[in-house]
Amino acid sequence: MVMNHEIIIFTPIFALFIGYLVLRILIKRKRSAKSIYKLIDDLEKKYIY
């Protein structure tokens, strides 16, 4: 009985932790992609126009 009680408590906590990590990684990637596009735009303005 004790083992089942621990599984019931820790499974949602573990799932929330994994979801939090995935969201953090996705947000970080979006930011870096946005900064790369900005860098490309700045370089185009500097060297092409």
N, C-alpha and C positions, 0 to 999 in steps of 0.2 A: 504494500500500500504506500509506503514512503516513497518508493521509486516513482510511482505514477504521479504522485503529488509534485515531485520535483520536475518531472517532464512537463506537466501542465503549467507550471510557473515559468520555467526557463525557455520553453519553445517560443512563445510570443516575444519575449525580450530579445532572443537571438535573431528572430526574423526582423524585428524593428531595427536592430543594429546593422544587419546586412542591408536592409533597405536604405538606411541612412548613409552607409558607405557608398552604395551605388549612386544615390542622388548627388552626393558630394563630388564623385568622379565625373558625372555628367555635367554638372554645373561648371566644374573646373575646365573641362574640355570646351564647353561653349565659350567661356571667357577667352581661352587661348586661341580658339579659331577666330573670334572677333578681333583679337589683337593682331593676328596674322593678316587678316583682310585689311585692317587699318594700315599696317606696315606696307603692304603691297600698294595701297592707294597713295600713301605718302611718297613712296619711291617713284610711282608713275608720275605724280605731279611734279616731282623734283627733276626727273631726268627726261621725261617725254615732252611735257608741255613747256 
